[in-house]
Amino acid sequence: MTCRFMACGQERGTAYGGYEPHAPSFAAVTVALAGSTLLRAHPTADEMIAAAGALLQSLDGMQKKQATYPFTDAERENWHFVPRARNGLPLKQMNVAQRELARVLLRTGLGTKGYARAEAIMSLELVLREIESAAQPAKREAVVARRDPELYFVTIFGEPDEGKSWGWRWEGHHLAFNFTVVEGAHVFFTPGFIGSNPARIPDGPRQGERVLAEEEDLARALVKALDPGQRNIAVLDGTAPRDILTGNKRRVDPLALAGIFAGQLSASQRRQLTALIRLYVDRFRPRLAEETWAKISADGLDRITFAWAGGLEPGEGNYYRIQGPTFLVEFDNTQNNANHIHSTFRDFKGDFGHDLLREHYAREHRP
């Protein structure tokens, strides 16, 4: 991968005019997060506590043991988005009432669009089951076991209680939502991942359906709206990378500075870029989305870059990323003949609540 894509020896603190991604003061982070204090409960955190508590109360001893880990366990950051064995309690091992309680918990973290996308992504496992069974009829039994919309796991880390730090995860194929609550006052929702395979359903009763159509179409419309000079800056390569560059890393630093700055766009183009960013932010609960958008805006919209790689037409493999001083969006649609999407939202300071937790532990363990 060339330095136009990756962070190849980039010096920290220079990419965004002196911005240093991993050296915030505790006071600065606290003010940025909606002006709340460590003593003021976050409304979304309260809802999460109630929903997680109700789910845990419904579980028997074996289910609870499977669903819970200590907050400091390394499993909390062991996330992925491929179909693999996971640690936690799957929907498949819950009764009907417990599954509904699990979905109530998911709705405490996601907005209307985000929740609808999550349900649609899970349902695509049935589409993949039919596609793969038709291609390999002798292996249908194994395919049915693997492509199961009930193989999505809920895992709770720590004790969901007022004033405490804890977290929870909803994860399975092409969905990974990682929520962290710090001292009951701050809620973090990254790393966040949504993928779609197929990106466009090729046949059957759902033929033509595209769960992540907006994520692709808005970006393509933006790159096509650029004039030749702008496009020469924004388009990094005629070939897209095979996948998002950050993968399932537990920590991410800013990628190499590349693409066109929002400040180089016209007013209408900036509106297109803003709408695209909001599409990712608004996957989450309105309160969380507005807090995050306030941080992004405070850091300066002109400092955000948009970069594209690959073809410009539907059906051609493509990749884009949007990067600001504190956040990264990545999108890739290249696999399975450009019919397989991966998309992610990362927060350089907020993934797993790491930086604020680090400050918290430093305060709590001072000699």
C-alpha positions in Angstrom: 0.0 0.0 0.0 1.4 3.4 -0.9 1.9 6.3 1.4 -1.1 8.0 -0.2 -3.2 5.5 1.7 -1.4 4.7 4.9 0.3 6.8 7.6 3.8 6.3 6.4 6.0 7.9 9.0 3.8 10.9 9.4 4.9 13.0 12.3 2.4 13.4 15.1 1.1 16.9 15.6 1.7 18.1 12.0 -1.1 16.7 9.9 -3.8 19.1 11.1 -1.8 22.3 11.8 -0.4 21.2 15.2 -3.3 18.8 16.2 -1.9 16.0 18.4 -4.4 13.1 18.4 -3.5 11.3 21.6 -2.5 14.1 24.0 -5.8 15.7 25.2 -6.1 17.1 28.7 -8.8 15.6 30.9 -10.4 19.1 31.1 -10.4 19.5 27.4 -12.0 16.2 26.7 -14.7 16.8 29.4 -15.7 20.2 28.0 -15.8 18.8 24.5 -18.3 16.1 25.5 -21.4 18.3 25.6 -20.2 20.3 28.5 -21.2 17.7 31.1 -19.3 17.1 34.3 -18.3 13.8 35.8 -21.1 14.1 38.4 -23.9 14.6 35.9 -25.5 11.5 34.6 -25.9 11.1 30.9 -29.5 10.4 29.8 -28.4 7.7 27.3 -26.2 6.1 29.9 -29.2 5.8 32.2 -31.3 4.1 29.5 -28.4 1.7 28.8 -28.1 0.9 32.5 -31.8 0.1 32.7 -31.9 -2.0 29.5 -28.7 -3.9 30.3 -30.0 -4.5 33.9 -33.3 -5.8 32.6 -31.6 -8.2 30.2 -29.2 -9.5 32.8 -32.0 -10.0 35.3 -33.8 -12.2 32.7 -30.8 -14.5 32.2 -30.2 -17.8 34.1 -26.9 -18.5 35.8 -25.3 -20.1 32.8 -26.5 -17.5 30.4 -25.2 -14.7 32.6 -21.8 -16.3 32.9 -21.6 -16.5 29.1 -22.8 -12.9 28.6 -20.6 -11.1 31.1 -16.9 -10.2 31.5 -15.1 -7.8 33.9 -14.8 -4.3 32.5 -11.0 -4.5 32.4 -10.9 -7.9 30.6 -9.0 -7.8 27.3 -12.1 -9.4 25.6 -13.8 -5.9 25.6 -11.5 -4.8 22.8 -11.5 -8.2 21.0 -13.8 -7.1 18.2 -14.3 -8.1 14.6 -16.8 -8.1 11.8 -16.3 -11.4 10.0 -18.4 -14.6 10.6 -16.4 -16.3 13.4 -16.9 -17.7 16.9 -17.5 -15.0 19.4 -17.6 -14.6 23.2 -20.9 -13.5 24.6 -24.5 -14.7 24.5 -26.0 -15.2 21.1 -29.6 -14.4 20.3 -29.9 -18.1 19.4 -29.5 -19.1 23.0 -32.1 -16.6 24.3 -35.8 -17.1 24.6 -38.3 -14.8 22.8 -38.6 -12.3 25.7 -34.8 -12.2 26.2 -34.2 -11.4 22.5 -36.6 -8.5 22.8 -34.8 -7.2 25.8 -31.5 -7.5 23.9 -33.0 -5.5 21.1 -34.2 -2.9 23.6 -30.6 -2.6 24.6 -29.5 -2.2 21.0 -32.0 0.6 20.5 -30.5 2.6 23.4 -27.4 3.0 21.3 -28.7 3.3 17.8 -30.8 5.9 16.0 -33.7 5.0 13.8 -31.6 4.6 10.7 -28.9 2.7 12.5 -31.3 0.3 14.0 -33.0 -0.3 10.7 -29.7 -0.9 9.0 -28.7 -3.4 11.8 -31.9 -5.4 11.4 -31.5 -5.5 7.6 -27.8 -6.5 7.9 -28.8 -9.4 10.2 -31.5 -10.5 7.8 -28.9 -10.7 4.9 -27.6 -13.9 6.5 -30.7 -15.6 5.2 -30.0 -14.2 1.7 -26.4 -15.5 1.9 -27.7 -18.8 3.1 -29.7 -19.2 -0.1 -26.9 -17.9 -2.4 -24.3 -20.2 -0.9 -26.5 -23.2 -0.6 -27.4 -22.9 -4.3 -23.7 -22.7 -5.1 -22.8 -25.7 -2.9 -25.8 -27.8 -2.3 -23.8 -30.7 -0.8 -22.7 -28.3 2.0 -26.1 -26.8 2.7 -26.2 -28.1 6.3 -22.9 -26.3 7.1 -24.1 -23.2 5.3 -27.3 -23.1 7.3 -25.4 -23.4 10.6 -23.0 -20.6 9.6 -25.4 -18.2 8.0 -27.8 -17.6 10.9 -29.4 -14.3 11.7 -29.5 -15.4 15.4 -25.7 -15.6 15.6 -25.4 -12.1 16.9 -23.9 -11.8 20.3 -24.5 -9.5 23.3 -21.7 -9.1 25.8 -21.7 -6.9 28.8 -18.4 -5.7 30.5 -18.5 -4.7 34.1 -21.5 -3.7 36.1 -24.2 -1.5 34.5 -24.7 0.9 37.4 -25.0 4.7 38.0 -21.6 6.4 38.3 -19.6 3.3 37.2 -17.6 2.6 34.1 -18.8 -0.3 32.0 -19.4 -1.3 28.4 -21.4 -3.5 26.1 -21.1 -5.0 22.6 -23.5 -6.2 19.9 -21.5 -8.2 17.4 -21.8 -10.7 14.5 -21.2 -10.9 10.8 -20.9 -7.3 9.4 -22.1 -5.7 12.6 -19.9 -4.5 15.5 -21.2 -1.9 18.0 -18.9 -1.2 20.9 -20.4 1.1 23.6 -18.4 2.4 26.6 -19.9 4.3 29.5 -17.4 6.2 31.7 -18.6 7.1 35.2 -22.2 7.3 34.1 -21.4 10.7 32.5 -20.0 9.9 29.0 -21.0 7.4 26.4 -18.6 6.4 23.6 -19.8 4.4 20.5 -16.7 3.5 18.6 -15.3 1.4 17.0 -18.5 1.1 15.0 -18.8 -1.1 11.9 -21.6 -2.0 9.4 -21.1 -4.1 6.3 -23.4 -5.5 3.7 -23.0 -8.7 1.6 -24.5 -8.6 -0.9 -24.4 -4.9 -1.3 -27.1 -5.3 -3.9 -29.3 -8.4 -3.6 -29.0 -10.1 -7.0 -32.3 -12.0 -7.2 -35.2 -13.4 -5.2 -38.0 -11.6 -3.4 -35.6 -8.9 -2.2 -33.9 -8.4 -5.6 -32.3 -5.0 -6.0 -32.3 -4.1 -2.3 -29.3 -2.1 -1.1 -29.0 -1.8 2.7 -26.1 0.7 2.5 -27.1 2.5 -0.7 -26.9 6.0 0.8 -23.3 5.4 2.1 -22.2 4.6 -1.5 -24.4 6.9 -3.6 -23.8 10.1 -1.6 -20.0 9.7 -1.8 -20.2 8.9 -5.5 -22.3 12.0 -6.1 -19.8 14.1 -4.3 -16.7 12.9 -6.2 -18.6 13.3 -9.5 -19.6 16.9 -8.4 -15.9 17.8 -8.2 -14.4 19.8 -11.1 -11.3 18.3 -12.8 -8.8 20.1 -10.6 -10.6 19.1 -7.4 -11.0 15.5 -8.6 -7.3 15.3 -9.3 -6.7 16.1 -5.6 -9.4 13.9 -4.2 -8.9 10.7 -6.2 -5.9 8.9 -4.9 -5.8 5.9 -7.2 -7.8 4.3 -10.0 -7.8 1.1 -8.1 -9.4 0.7 -4.6 -7.8 -1.2 -1.8 -9.3 -4.6 -1.1 -10.7 -3.5 2.3 -10.8 -0.7 4.8 -7.3 0.0 5.9 -7.9 0.1 9.6 -9.5 -3.4 9.7 -10.4 -4.4 13.3 -7.5 -2.6 15.0 -8.1 -1.8 18.6 -6.4 1.6 18.3 -6.1 3.8 15.2 -4.0 6.8 14.5 -4.8 9.2 11.6 -4.0 7.8 8.2 -1.7 9.6 5.8 -3.1 13.1 5.1 -4.6 12.8 1.6 -7.5 14.0 -0.5 -9.2 17.3 -0.7 -9.9 19.6 2.2 -13.5 20.6 2.9 -12.2 24.2 2.7 -11.4 23.6 -1.0 -15.0 22.7 -1.8 -17.8 24.9 -3.0 -20.7 25.6 -0.7 -22.9 22.9 -2.4 -20.0 20.4 -2.3 -19.5 21.1 1.4 -23.2 20.4 2.0 -22.8 17.1 0.3 -19.8 16.2 2.4 -21.6 17.2 5.6 -24.6 15.0 4.7 -22.3 12.1 4.1 -20.6 12.5 7.5 -23.9 12.9 9.2 -25.0 9.7 7.7 -22.4 7.9 9.8 -22.8 9.9 12.9 -26.6 9.6 12.8 -26.5 5.8 12.9 -26.4 6.4 16.7 -28.8 7.8 19.2 -29.6 11.5 18.5 -28.1 12.6 21.8 -24.8 10.8 21.0 -24.9 11.9 17.4 -25.3 15.6 18.3 -22.5 15.4 20.9 -20.2 13.9 18.3 -21.2 16.4 15.6 -20.5 19.2 18.1 -17.0 17.9 18.5 -16.4 17.5 14.8 -17.7 21.1 14.2 -15.6 22.5 17.0 -12.4 21.0 15.5 -13.2 22.8 12.2 -15.0 21.5 9.2 -12.4 23.0 6.9 -9.8 20.6 8.3 -11.7 17.5 7.2 -10.5 15.7 4.1 -12.3 13.5 1.6 -10.4 11.0 -0.5 -11.5 8.5 -3.1 -10.0 5.5 -4.9 -11.3 3.2 -7.6 -14.0 3.6 -10.3 -16.6 6.3 -10.4 -19.5 4.2 -11.8 -21.8 1.7 -10.0 -20.4 -1.8 -10.2 -16.8 -0.6 -10.1 -14.8 -1.2 -7.0 -14.5 1.9 -4.9 -13.1 3.1 -1.6 -13.4 6.4 0.2 -12.4 7.9 3.5 -13.3 11.0 5.4 -10.8 12.1 8.0 -10.8 15.0 10.5 -8.6 15.8 13.5 -10.5 13.4 15.8 -12.4 10.9 13.6 -12.2 8.6 10.6 -14.8 7.2 8.2 -13.8 4.4 5.9 -15.9 2.7 3.2 -14.9 0.0 0.8 -16.9 -1.9 -1.9 -14.5 -4.2 -3.8 -15.0 -7.8 -2.8 -17.4 -10.2 -4.5 -17.1 -8.2 -7.8 -17.8 -4.9 -6.0 -20.9 -6.2 -4.3 -19.7 -6.4 -0.7 -19.4 -3.3 1.5 -17.5 -2.6 4.7 -17.9 0.7 6.5 -16.6 2.0 9.8 -16.5 5.0 12.0 -13.5 5.5 14.4 -12.7 8.1 17.0 -9.0 8.6 17.6 -9.6 9.7 21.2 -12.9 7.9 21.9 -12.5 4.3 20.7 -13.5 2.2 23.7 -13.4 5.4 25.8 -9.7 4.8 26.1 -8.3 8.3 26.6 -10.9 9.4 29.1 -10.6 6.1 31.0 -6.8 6.6 31.0 -7.3 10.0 32.6 -9.8 8.5 35.1 -7.4 5.7 36.2 -4.5 8.2 36.5 -6.6 10.3 38.9 -7.9 7.3 40.9 -4.4 5.8 41.4 -2.3 8.8 42.2 0.0 8.2 45.1 
